[in-house]
């Protein structure tokens, strides 16, 4: 579905206009202690960023508007522990964590540990941070009417953590395969997601009745050879289709996705040129 927005969304807090490729200058990335002037500079930058975020989150949606929130998944296990699938599983296939930042238990997979290669879980820290983000939203009186999530386990776990703060008004998580990241990074035979039913059985707050814009099967067949440009278009089409389902205003919609999807989705909503 090729949905086009009639008007562009206003970005309240975004890095769309920043040069994210250019490396930071100065001592910010230097190892070890930094001087007092640099400490003051960084403190001022953090203060300005905090004010910008609080101002954006604290504003109330207009009577006829919608607010769309994008959140990236939490810290990935394979980024912190590259050999975790080899070191944390016994010869009999039992999971035994060897670091306090590793989950105490692991989600069972149809193909065993092999399914984690392209669909890893998040760390304990990643899950903790996701809960903090949810708590921050609640403290700012932000309630999410609907939550859409990539089928990746790391996104589902992050969305689940964010919703922990909303015990009374917790919405269900809608698993949308069309929100998965660029397919050019994956080989179809190694990409296996948990089904919606499996997520429900594992205790995730997933909506079993949600009908996705793009199915997992179509994602792995029709889009397996997509280009970056086609990926940006897919993301925009899916988000446009989702928003067309929400006629009620005002409403808050949360997307828990991947790093490139943050850029692709934000550019679609604000009608900015794709950064490719």
Buried (B, 14 or more C-beta within 10 A) or exposed (E): EEBEBEEEBEBBEBEBEEEEEEEEEEBEEEEEEBEEEBEEBBEEEEEEEEEEBEEBBEEEEEEEEBBBBBBBBBBBBBEBBEEBBEEBBEEEEEBEBEEEBBBEEBBEBEEEBEBBBBBBBBBBBBBBBBBEBBBBBBEEEBEBBBBBBBBBBBBBBBBBBBBBBBEEEBBBBBBBBBBBBBBEEBEEEEBBBBBBEBBBEBEBBBBEEBEBBBBBEEBBEEBEEBEBEBBBBBBBBBBBBBBEEEEEEEBBBBBBBBEBBBBBBBBBBBEBEBBE
